[in-house]
Amino acid sequence: MSNLRYKLEPYLSYAQVLHFKKKASIYRQGEGGKGFYYLEQGGVKIVLLSDNGHERIVDYIQIGTLLGEHGVSKSPYLTSAFATSPSILYYFSDEALTKMCKDHPEAALIFTNSLIYKVRLLAELIAFHDSPVKQQTAYYLLKLLQIHENENIPIDQTSLARYVDTSRITVNTIVQKWKSLGLIEFSHPGTIRITNIDKLREIVNNSEHM
């Protein structure tokens, strides 16, 4: 995903600047698409409403990347997006996307690659939905590692539990065991540092491990 960051920045003149307050809804799962967005400043979390009615965090958007790509051509949004802090986003309507791609064909490839990445991410999430909690926890930590491009992941146990759709107590039991085994550590409150990436990958690939 890092190779897609800031790629659409040269074309922001085609978009409308929008400001969102913390916790504001950007779009909601199931509603008719209105276009897609580029995160210029702030933070956005992506939430998926599961079959049991629980809201499950599935992604945090990096500054300089897109969100809501699946909402183009008035297609329903597959997820919901909420601002995690005061944020500035650029909104590309369907008309803006069409004009941009006509004027700059290379922009169409950037958009398409981002859309493909998001669809693959959702497919992986669905595949792991019924996996053991330990396997899901390891998977999400590795995904967050990719997003932040840093071994220090700014996430607390409550948020991690929402990723896995389980209780904070269950997550605490898992991460405390992994800490004792040297897989992770808590560098400071609200931050998890991965110290053994290979072992977490083993857990993801083997539901019986750990």
C-alpha positions in Angstrom: 0.0 0.0 0.0 2.9 2.4 0.6 3.6 2.6 -3.1 0.2 4.2 -3.6 0.7 7.0 -1.0 0.5 10.5 -2.4 0.2 9.2 -5.9 -3.1 11.1 -6.5 -1.8 14.3 -4.9 -1.0 15.9 -8.3 -4.7 15.7 -9.2 -6.4 17.1 -6.1 -7.5 20.1 -8.1 -10.3 17.9 -9.5 -11.7 17.3 -6.0 -13.6 19.3 -3.4 -12.0 20.0 0.0 -14.1 18.8 2.9 -13.5 19.2 6.7 -14.7 16.7 9.2 -14.8 16.9 13.0 -13.6 14.1 15.2 -16.1 11.1 15.1 -17.9 12.5 12.1 -19.3 10.0 9.6 -17.8 10.3 6.2 -19.9 7.5 4.6 -21.8 4.5 5.9 -22.0 0.9 4.9 -24.8 0.1 2.5 -25.6 3.7 1.5 -25.5 4.7 -2.2 -22.0 5.7 -3.2 -21.3 9.4 -3.7 -17.7 9.1 -4.9 -14.4 8.5 -3.1 -12.0 10.4 -0.9 -8.3 11.3 -0.4 -7.1 11.8 3.1 -5.0 15.0 3.3 -4.8 15.5 7.0 -6.1 13.9 10.2 -7.2 10.2 10.6 -10.0 7.9 9.4 -11.0 4.5 10.6 -12.9 2.0 8.4 -15.6 -0.1 10.1 -17.4 -3.2 8.9 -20.8 -4.1 10.3 -20.6 -7.9 11.0 -23.5 -10.3 10.7 -24.0 -10.2 14.4 -24.5 -6.5 14.3 -21.2 -5.5 15.8 -19.1 -2.8 14.3 -15.6 -4.1 13.6 -12.7 -1.9 12.8 -11.0 -3.2 9.7 -8.5 -0.5 8.7 -7.0 2.8 9.5 -6.4 5.1 6.5 -2.9 6.5 5.9 -2.5 10.2 5.0 -2.1 10.4 1.3 -4.2 7.4 0.4 -7.8 6.8 -0.8 -10.9 5.6 0.9 -14.4 4.7 -0.3 -13.3 3.7 -3.8 -16.1 1.1 -3.9 -18.6 3.9 -3.8 -18.0 5.1 -7.3 -20.7 4.9 -10.0 -23.3 5.1 -7.1 -22.4 1.6 -5.9 -23.2 1.0 -2.3 -20.3 1.5 0.2 -19.0 -1.8 1.5 -17.8 -0.3 4.8 -18.3 2.8 6.9 -15.7 5.5 7.5 -15.4 7.8 10.6 -12.9 10.6 11.3 -10.7 9.7 14.3 -9.5 13.3 14.6 -10.3 16.6 12.9 -9.6 15.8 9.3 -9.3 17.3 5.8 -10.3 15.1 2.9 -10.6 15.7 -0.9 -13.9 14.4 -2.3 -13.9 13.1 -5.9 -17.4 12.8 -7.4 -18.1 10.4 -10.2 -17.9 13.3 -12.6 -14.6 14.4 -11.2 -13.2 10.9 -11.5 -14.3 10.7 -15.1 -12.8 14.1 -16.0 -9.5 13.4 -14.2 -9.1 10.0 -15.9 -9.9 11.5 -19.3 -7.3 14.3 -18.8 -4.7 12.1 -17.1 -5.1 8.3 -18.0 -2.3 7.5 -15.4 -4.7 8.6 -12.7 -7.1 5.8 -13.6 -4.4 3.2 -12.9 -3.7 4.8 -9.5 -7.4 4.6 -8.6 -7.8 1.1 -9.9 -4.8 -0.2 -8.0 -6.1 1.3 -4.8 -9.6 -0.2 -5.4 -8.0 -3.7 -6.0 -6.0 -3.4 -2.8 -9.2 -2.6 -0.8 -11.2 -5.4 -2.3 -8.4 -7.9 -1.5 -8.2 -6.6 2.0 -11.9 -7.2 2.6 -11.6 -10.6 1.0 -8.9 -11.5 3.5 -10.9 -10.2 6.4 -13.9 -12.3 5.4 -11.6 -15.3 5.1 -10.3 -14.8 8.6 -13.7 -14.0 10.1 -14.3 -17.5 11.5 -10.6 -18.2 12.5 -9.5 -18.6 16.1 -9.1 -15.3 18.0 -5.3 -15.8 18.4 -4.9 -16.2 14.6 -7.1 -13.1 13.9 -5.2 -11.0 16.5 -1.8 -11.9 14.9 -3.3 -11.2 11.4 -4.5 -7.7 12.4 -1.3 -6.8 14.2 0.6 -7.6 11.0 -1.8 -5.6 8.9 -1.4 -2.6 11.2 2.4 -3.1 10.9 2.0 -2.7 7.1 -0.2 0.4 7.5 2.0 2.2 9.9 5.3 1.0 8.3 6.7 0.9 11.7 7.2 -1.8 14.4 5.5 0.5 16.9 1.7 0.2 16.4 -0.4 3.0 18.1 -3.3 0.9 19.3 -4.7 0.0 22.7 -6.2 -3.3 23.7 -9.8 -2.0 23.5 -9.3 -1.0 19.8 -7.5 -4.3 19.1 -10.5 -6.1 20.6 -12.8 -4.2 18.1 -10.6 -5.4 15.3 -11.0 -9.0 16.3 -14.7 -8.6 17.4 -14.0 -10.0 20.9 -13.7 -8.8 24.5 -10.8 -6.8 25.8 -10.2 -9.5 28.4 -9.7 -12.1 25.7 -7.2 -9.8 23.9 -5.4 -9.0 27.1 -4.9 -12.7 27.8 -3.4 -13.2 24.3 -1.1 -10.2 24.2 0.2 -10.8 27.8 1.1 -14.4 26.8 2.8 -13.1 23.6 4.7 -10.5 25.7 6.0 -13.2 28.0 7.2 -15.2 25.0 9.0 -12.2 23.5 6.7 -11.7 20.5 5.6 -8.2 21.4 6.2 -5.6 24.0 4.4 -2.4 25.2 6.8 0.4 24.4 4.5 2.9 26.1 0.7 3.1 26.9 -1.4 2.6 23.8 1.4 1.3 21.7 2.3 -2.3 20.8 5.8 -3.1 19.4 6.2 -6.3 17.4 9.5 -7.9 18.3 9.1 -11.2 16.4 7.3 -10.8 13.1 8.2 -14.3 11.9 6.5 -15.9 14.9 3.3 -13.9 14.4 3.3 -15.0 10.7 3.5 -18.6 11.9 0.4 -18.0 14.1 -1.5 -16.6 11.2 -0.6 -19.6 9.0 -1.3 -22.2 11.7 -4.5 -21.8 13.8 -3.3 -24.5 16.2 0.0 -22.6 17.0 0.3 -20.8 20.4 
